[in-house]
Amino acid sequence: MRGQLPASLFAIVFGAFETVGGVQELIYRGILRSETEPLVMGTIGTLAGIFLLVAGILLLIRSPHAAVLAQSAAYIGVPVFLIIGVWKHYAGWPITLIGIAYPLLLVALTYKSLKNSQAAHA
């Protein structure tokens, strides 16, 4: 896939940012301050970040499972960032935009490469 290295590196960086932000919300406000809603929002934000991070790593090493995990990151990330960014306003607008758009971009990129590899095997 053309542009796979930058796409995977950005996915790793964005996934790490999302994970750290989710863990920060989870620990500081959720656990230390015993607030239920930040505990839930931090947990699902961390989960979305981990999926994007792992999808980036699998793209970097050119794993055949990268397309499946990119789809999983989109299935998790889009609703999570709609909830924590648009509806509840726990995440700022830049990371909300990245959390929604970047997994969808990865799906589009991996879908093209998956389609090309299936055509080559047929």
Secondary structure, 3 states (H helix, E strand, C coil): CCCHHHHHHHHHHHHHHHHHHHHHHHHHHHHHCCCHHHHHHHHHHHHHHHHHHHHHHHHHCCCCCHHHHHHHHHHHHHHHHHHHHHHCCCCCHHHHHHHHHHHHHHHHHHHHHHHHHHHHHC
